[in-house]
Amino acid sequence: MFEEIERVYAAALEAIRQGEPAALATVIETHGATPRGASAKMLIYADGRTVGTVGGGGVEARVIEEAKAAIAEGQSRLLEYRLVDEQRGDPGICGGDMRLFVEVLAARPLLLIIGGGHIGQAVAELGAFLGYRIAVVDERPEMVTPERFPWAEARLTGDPLQQVADFPLTPQTYVVMVTPHHTMDEQMLKVLDGRPCAYIGLIGSRRRTAHTFGQARALGVSEELLQRVHTPIGLDIGAESPREIAVSILAEVIAVQRGRG
């Protein structure tokens, strides 16, 4: 039993660290005959994979489906089952009752920073201090080094469009576009169109943004995506230096994360 619990907790911790959506189901109360007792645990991933068990059979199948729905909604939930009569739809005939709590795990959000210049570096430093996972993309290898980005768990060089296309975005991903010359911004928006992410911020003046959006529309980028882009990026606090701009960007990211705008 203890080995199983260790495996479940280890998998849950890894999911949180990697930002992988998952939920932890725990049997919190039983009465009568049930397949597992109180404290039995199972980790469920968004695709239905599991670690551990809460009893197998019909009960477990229902818990997995409930957990997948909870992950999609981002809401934990309490489940109750009677195991008396399969003919009436009960998930078993053990004769007892079970209550389970399905806890959606709060995965660490990730900042995907596109552009490794001074602002990208400042965003990475502040983001890491605030507890975000950090990934940075830049076509210039000399800009994405361990010395410049010691906080990053992923430092990606080469074709930025391909790197972002291959990157596993999730609803806990916050995209910060701070490219130096804006030469690929509209193409990057095309790559991001339809991908799951919580936030997309684009640096640049309103005039530059209008031009980028026009080019993006010509490439077929959806209006839905363009309406989601925060630009000029960051809250208007009169920021000037890279670190001040980073503060404004992270303030906006936090506001979105907390549902404040």
Secondary structure, 3 states (H helix, E strand, C coil): CHHHHHHHHHHHHHHHHHCCCEEEEEEEEEECCCCCCCCCEEEEECCCCEEECCCCHHHHHHHHHHHHHHHHHCCCEEEEEECCCHHHCCCCCCCCEEEEEEEECCCCCEEEEECCCHHHHHHHHHHHHCCCEEEEECCCHHHCCCCCCCCCCEEECCCHHHHHHHCCCCCCEEEEECCCCCCCHHHHHHHHCCCCCCEEEECCCHHHHHHHHHHHHHCCCCHHHHHHEECCCCCCCCCCCHHHHHHHHHHHHHHHHCCCC
